[in-house]
Structure formats: C-alpha cells, structure tokens
Amino acid sequence: MIRIPSAGGFAFLEHTADVGIRAWGPSISDAFEQAGVGLATLMGATAEPSGRTEPVHVEGIDLEGLLVAFLNELIYLFEIADGEGLASLKVTRLEPTSLDADVQLAPMDTSGEGLLVKAATYHQLEVSERPDGTVEARVYLDV
C-alpha cells in the first residue's frame, strides 16, 4: 500500500457539510505530508509505491495558504491521473511562502472508492506548533 511518511499521522474531522483532516508531525513538512496522505486516503486515490514522480510547486501568502494550495494541487493531480493514485509523497523544500514536493503516482489496484473532493478550504484552517514541538495542521475539504 501507499508509502506513509514515518513521522506523524492524520485523522478525519467531522463537519456538517464538509470533511476535515487533522495532520501532525515533528515538522511542518511532516504535517503537510500527512495531510496529503490523508487527502489521498479520503479520495480513495492510493497505490503501491513504484510509479512515476510528478514535481509539485505551490506558493501561498502564509503557511495556511500554502497548505490549501498544496492540497488543491494534489486534488488536481488525482483528478487528471487516469487510474493512478498516490504511492508516496515527499516535501523536498518548504519556505514560508513556497513549497516543492515529489509526488509519486502509480496505477491503483482497484478503482478507488472514496469521496469526491472539490477543494481544500480556508474554513477553520490552522497550522500551529503544539507545546511539545509537534506541528499540527487542520483543514476542511469541500466535498
């Protein structure tokens, strides 16, 4: 199955009309990677590692805007990747207003059953550092 980043994790958040992802890790990059894996899992767009790598570059006005731009770029990739899903994800460069990542896409074993996600939103969006040093990202998705 998908190669999950080793540090951190993600959980889905309930909301009346949307779905949220709470992702965490020891760094901002790890939290963003976990949010990406959570998005792919929610969309049913996961695959075995060993596929083609797509470079991703996004920009935002701050970390929160960067997270929304990153997830929206992943949604676009999953939509145009005919029968391919996320095999692995690595943030390779992260600055306060820009991000580069390598997204590995591979053929999915079955047609992914998941939610159709329209976009990441700014509703209750947050990227913050916890007292223990862990970074947490919260984002809601328009489904």
ZILINWO-V224637 format. One record per residue. N is the residue number from 1. RES is the residue in one letter. PSI is psi in whole degrees, 0 to 359 (999 if undefined). BURIAL is + if it has 9 or more other ideal C-beta (glycine too) atoms within 8 Angstrom, else -. D_LAST is the distance of its C-alpha to the last C-alpha in whole Angstrom. Layout:
BEGIN
n:N res:RES psi:PSI burial:BURIAL d_last:D_LAST
n:N res:RES psi:PSI burial:BURIAL d_last:D_LAST
END
This chain:
BEGIN
n:1 res:M psi:180 burial:- d_last:24
n:2 res:I psi:142 burial:+ d_last:23
n:3 res:R psi:109 burial:- d_last:25
n:4 res:I psi:134 burial:- d_last:24
n:5 res:P psi:140 burial:+ d_last:25
n:6 res:S psi:334 burial:- d_last:28
n:7 res:A psi:132 burial:- d_last:27
n:8 res:G psi:198 burial:+ d_last:25
n:9 res:G psi:185 burial:- d_last:22
n:10 res:F psi:159 burial:+ d_last:18
n:11 res:A psi:152 burial:- d_last:17
n:12 res:F psi:145 burial:+ d_last:13
n:13 res:L psi:138 burial:+ d_last:13
n:14 res:E psi:147 burial:- d_last:12
n:15 res:H psi:153 burial:- d_last:11
n:16 res:T psi:313 burial:- d_last:11
n:17 res:A psi:346 burial:- d_last:8
n:18 res:D psi:182 burial:+ d_last:6
n:19 res:V psi:139 burial:+ d_last:7
n:20 res:G psi:159 burial:+ d_last:10
n:21 res:I psi:130 burial:+ d_last:13
n:22 res:R psi:117 burial:+ d_last:16
n:23 res:A psi:148 burial:+ d_last:18
n:24 res:W psi:161 burial:+ d_last:22
n:25 res:G psi:175 burial:+ d_last:25
n:26 res:P psi:349 burial:- d_last:29
n:27 res:S psi:169 burial:- d_last:28
n:28 res:I psi:318 burial:+ d_last:25
n:29 res:S psi:315 burial:+ d_last:25
n:30 res:D psi:318 burial:+ d_last:24
n:31 res:A psi:320 burial:+ d_last:22
n:32 res:F psi:318 burial:+ d_last:20
n:33 res:E psi:317 burial:+ d_last:21
n:34 res:Q psi:322 burial:+ d_last:19
n:35 res:A psi:320 burial:+ d_last:16
n:36 res:G psi:318 burial:+ d_last:16
n:37 res:V psi:320 burial:+ d_last:17
n:38 res:G psi:318 burial:+ d_last:14
n:39 res:L psi:312 burial:+ d_last:11
n:40 res:A psi:320 burial:+ d_last:13
n:41 res:T psi:314 burial:+ d_last:14
n:42 res:L psi:322 burial:+ d_last:10
n:43 res:M psi:354 burial:+ d_last:10
n:44 res:G psi:30 burial:+ d_last:13
n:45 res:A psi:57 burial:+ d_last:15
n:46 res:T psi:156 burial:+ d_last:18
n:47 res:A psi:169 burial:+ d_last:22
n:48 res:E psi:144 burial:- d_last:25
n:49 res:P psi:158 burial:+ d_last:27
n:50 res:S psi:80 burial:- d_last:29
n:51 res:G psi:203 burial:+ d_last:28
n:52 res:R psi:149 burial:- d_last:27
n:53 res:T psi:130 burial:- d_last:27
n:54 res:E psi:123 burial:+ d_last:25
n:55 res:P psi:142 burial:- d_last:26
n:56 res:V psi:134 burial:+ d_last:23
n:57 res:H psi:126 burial:- d_last:24
n:58 res:V psi:159 burial:+ d_last:22
n:59 res:E psi:152 burial:- d_last:23
n:60 res:G psi:168 burial:+ d_last:22
n:61 res:I psi:340 burial:- d_last:24
n:62 res:D psi:182 burial:- d_last:24
n:63 res:L psi:321 burial:+ d_last:23
n:64 res:E psi:313 burial:+ d_last:19
n:65 res:G psi:327 burial:+ d_last:19
n:66 res:L psi:320 burial:+ d_last:20
n:67 res:L psi:315 burial:+ d_last:17
n:68 res:V psi:315 burial:+ d_last:15
n:69 res:A psi:319 burial:+ d_last:16
n:70 res:F psi:311 burial:+ d_last:17
n:71 res:L psi:323 burial:+ d_last:13
n:72 res:N psi:326 burial:+ d_last:13
n:73 res:E psi:321 burial:+ d_last:16
n:74 res:L psi:318 burial:+ d_last:15
n:75 res:I psi:315 burial:+ d_last:11
n:76 res:Y psi:314 burial:- d_last:14
n:77 res:L psi:315 burial:+ d_last:17
n:78 res:F psi:326 burial:+ d_last:15
n:79 res:E psi:322 burial:- d_last:14
n:80 res:I psi:348 burial:- d_last:18
n:81 res:A psi:96 burial:+ d_last:19
n:82 res:D psi:103 burial:- d_last:20
n:83 res:G psi:12 burial:- d_last:20
n:84 res:E psi:150 burial:+ d_last:20
n:85 res:G psi:177 burial:+ d_last:18
n:86 res:L psi:122 burial:+ d_last:19
n:87 res:A psi:322 burial:+ d_last:23
n:88 res:S psi:163 burial:+ d_last:23
n:89 res:L psi:130 burial:+ d_last:23
n:90 res:K psi:120 burial:- d_last:25
n:91 res:V psi:120 burial:+ d_last:25
n:92 res:T psi:336 burial:- d_last:29
n:93 res:R psi:132 burial:- d_last:29
n:94 res:L psi:122 burial:+ d_last:27
n:95 res:E psi:168 burial:- d_last:29
n:96 res:P psi:333 burial:- d_last:28
n:97 res:T psi:10 burial:- d_last:26
n:98 res:S psi:155 burial:+ d_last:26
n:99 res:L psi:140 burial:+ d_last:25
n:100 res:D psi:142 burial:+ d_last:26
n:101 res:A psi:155 burial:+ d_last:24
n:102 res:D psi:121 burial:+ d_last:25
n:103 res:V psi:115 burial:+ d_last:22
n:104 res:Q psi:123 burial:+ d_last:24
n:105 res:L psi:142 burial:+ d_last:22
n:106 res:A psi:159 burial:+ d_last:24
n:107 res:P psi:138 burial:- d_last:24
n:108 res:M psi:143 burial:+ d_last:22
n:109 res:D psi:321 burial:- d_last:24
n:110 res:T psi:164 burial:- d_last:22
n:111 res:S psi:121 burial:- d_last:19
n:112 res:G psi:126 burial:+ d_last:16
n:113 res:E psi:117 burial:- d_last:14
n:114 res:G psi:188 burial:+ d_last:11
n:115 res:L psi:146 burial:- d_last:7
n:116 res:L psi:114 burial:- d_last:6
n:117 res:V psi:126 burial:+ d_last:5
n:118 res:K psi:315 burial:- d_last:5
n:119 res:A psi:156 burial:- d_last:7
n:120 res:A psi:144 burial:+ d_last:9
n:121 res:T psi:172 burial:+ d_last:10
n:122 res:Y psi:2 burial:- d_last:14
n:123 res:H psi:121 burial:- d_last:13
n:124 res:Q psi:30 burial:- d_last:16
n:125 res:L psi:135 burial:+ d_last:16
n:126 res:E psi:137 burial:- d_last:19
n:127 res:V psi:118 burial:+ d_last:21
n:128 res:S psi:160 burial:- d_last:24
n:129 res:E psi:129 burial:- d_last:27
n:130 res:R psi:164 burial:+ d_last:28
n:131 res:P psi:332 burial:- d_last:32
n:132 res:D psi:3 burial:- d_last:33
n:133 res:G psi:350 burial:- d_last:32
n:134 res:T psi:141 burial:+ d_last:28
n:135 res:V psi:134 burial:+ d_last:25
n:136 res:E psi:136 burial:+ d_last:22
n:137 res:A psi:134 burial:+ d_last:19
n:138 res:R psi:131 burial:+ d_last:16
n:139 res:V psi:144 burial:+ d_last:13
n:140 res:Y psi:144 burial:+ d_last:9
n:141 res:L psi:137 burial:+ d_last:6
n:142 res:D psi:116 burial:+ d_last:4
n:143 res:V psi:999 burial:+ d_last:0
END
